[in-house]
Amino acid sequence: MPNAPIANSSPLSPPGPAISIRDLHVSYGEREILHGVTFDVPAGETVVILGGSGSGKSTLLRTLVGLEAPTSGDVIIREKNLQMLSPEEWRELRQHIGISFQSGALFGSMTVGENVALPLHEHTNLDPSTIEIMVRLKLNEVGLSGYEDYMPAQLSGGMKKRAAVARAMAMDPEILFFDEPSAGLDPIIAAGIDQLLLKLKEAFGITIVVVTHELASAFLIADRMVLLDKGHIVANGTPAELQASTQPRVRQFLDRVAEPELSQEIDYLQMLTGEVPRPRQ
Amino acid sequence: MLSPQSIGAATLDGLAYVGSLARLGAYATVAAFKDMFSPRRLAYGRAVHQATAVGIGALPILSLISFFIGTILALQAAYELRKFGALQFVASAVAISVSRELGPLMTAILVIGRSGSSFAAELGTMKVNEEIDAMETMALNPIRFLVAPKLFAMLLMMPCLTIWADFMGVVGGSVFGMIAAGFTFKTYIIATMDALVLRDVMTGLVKSLMFAIVITTVGCQEGLRTGLGAEEVGRSTTAAVVKAIFLVIMVDLVFTAMFYLNAGPK
């Protein structure tokens, strides 16, 4: 049975984790994608959510940033339960979080500088010259000095991701979310993005949540790892704990072992009738 | 086969769609109004950019089409009028049909093709590229940033384009008048002005405002409803054009009937 919603804690209560997820269920129509996910993201740490295609990791990220509504369960960010937020509270919360999407999601009709400046124009009363300086600072932090006047279409894949990080950093967020930061990049550029994430955590103490299926990148940047499989958490711990795990599903993912063929007749029939065989533990 | 249930369900779906357009239009109007009094007024600058694209960009092709429509109308009217030796009424026939009906309608259909489809494609591509999601997560309202400037620009430009289309239609008719009906350009324009009353032009302008709302809301609604994948952008664009043409003609019918009933027997 889903838990009752947790009330927003009082300002006097001790600071908890940056993000708390409790018994989270998310469905698309009749199809449930996340089946009771529970874990915490400690403040100032980098948590990597791992999982194969269709494991529900992108749905989890979209739920954490309010793009999907949970069927039941709670997501608590900055001690506020997302399901109990008014539109005004959402607006306030979103100024404290930054998101870098898989495609970068830069606004194609604006220059890189205008993309980074947009949240500052909208949510602060800074004058244009101060905003201009801040845009230069943010672009410098991600190694894109001098690219203010470029259009997103003129940037390479890695530069687009860096520009997206600069935009996500514009409001100096406390929490940064990354959706597949290394996807589609060559190993050298991907390593550069990993270094950037490490730098952001060390320099600014930001809490970072990364969704990825790139193992090398995950082990490099993670303080904690959560492994999702078909909407369930199968492992949650430090990189060393996951590496030492003997759970078959964890080992299969970390050792990159392909799914076994459907050798038994009953499995094959279940597949044809749409009943997906349960993974053998 | 059509059953009463399927007809009923389709009717309800249609009404729900019109309701969703009305809601989007209302949100966009409120957002545009609020933006006018906001110190930042980001959407206002975007509206000027949209107005240029919607209005100035459409002028050359609209001028040509309206000119030819005016000439065609004069030819069709003359076909009957010459049987009665009444070719001098060509100017009135062209003026009234262009200003009351064909000017606004042809302008609307052209704007659907140029701008309605472009609204759907632009918003659809932004949806596929996660730009709309990015906007929401940055606490920026996509309706205020994307829909309101387009609605503002269309409400401003559609009446202007319609007036221009009316004028070019009259000029097109005058070519026939000068060649085949014994008019000079000056006498043709005088005959046109004598035939028109303010009400004819206002009828067309009221329709053009309604068409602006329909074209913007349908284009933006279809764009915002785009699913995942590039082919969905094509589907949204096609749907925006087809639905906007259908709804513009429905709105035209309703307003023409209203103006007819309101005019009363003469």
Chai-1 contact restraints between the chains, C-beta under 6 A:
chainA,res_idxA,chainB,res_idxB,connection_type,confidence,min_distance_angstrom,max_distance_angstrom,comment,restraint_id
A,V65,B,T137,contact,1.0,0.0,6.0,A-B,restraint_1
A,L67,B,D133,contact,1.0,0.0,6.0,A-B,restraint_2
A,R91,B,A139,contact,1.0,0.0,6.0,A-B,restraint_3
A,R94,B,A139,contact,1.0,0.0,6.0,A-B,restraint_4
A,I99,B,T137,contact,1.0,0.0,6.0,A-B,restraint_5
A,F101,B,E130,contact,1.0,0.0,6.0,A-B,restraint_6
A,F101,B,A134,contact,1.0,0.0,6.0,A-B,restraint_7
A,S103,B,N129,contact,1.0,0.0,6.0,A-B,restraint_8
A,S103,B,E130,contact,1.0,0.0,6.0,A-B,restraint_9
A,A105,B,N129,contact,1.0,0.0,6.0,A-B,restraint_10
A,A105,B,E130,contact,1.0,0.0,6.0,A-B,restraint_11
A,A105,B,E131,contact,1.0,0.0,6.0,A-B,restraint_12
A,A105,B,A134,contact,1.0,0.0,6.0,A-B,restraint_13
A,F107,B,E131,contact,1.0,0.0,6.0,A-B,restraint_14
A,P119,B,M138,contact,1.0,0.0,6.0,A-B,restraint_15
A,E122,B,L140,contact,1.0,0.0,6.0,A-B,restraint_16
